[in-house]
Amino acid sequence: MLDKPGFLLHAEGFAVVTVSFAAYHQLNGSWLLFFLFFLWPDLLMVGYLANVRLGAALYNLVHTEVGPLLLGAVAVFENWHNTLLFAIIWMAHIGLDRMLGYGLKYPTFFKDTHLQRVAA
């Protein structure tokens, strides 16, 4: 299994979503808000209505772990509890996507992702 990058990427997504759920629970976040905000990154798929390049760029902007990690770090240092909860929700979304096999998009067509290009 350790020689199968596809499996490892899916396992990594499982770990991210699991730790995100645990952290959110530990910080006493509202599960109603969790589920209300969980799908917000997918709203940026609206860029695909314009063209594939814009759609992929907007999708990738909010589906890479850089955003929630930086936001979470700022929230910790500034003691912004609700912002940290939002960053955790965002990270959980990305983790679930990776676990299910949804990857970052190439500007060719919607289903052309970095996970499809990794051997399972």
Protein Blocks (a to p, Z undefined) as FASTA:
>chain_A
ZZmmklmmmmmmmmmmmmmmmmmmmnopafklmmmmmmmmmmmmmmmmmpmmlmmmmmmm
mmcfklmmmmmmmmmmnopaklmmmmmmmmmmmmmmmmnopacddfkbfmlcfklmpcZZ
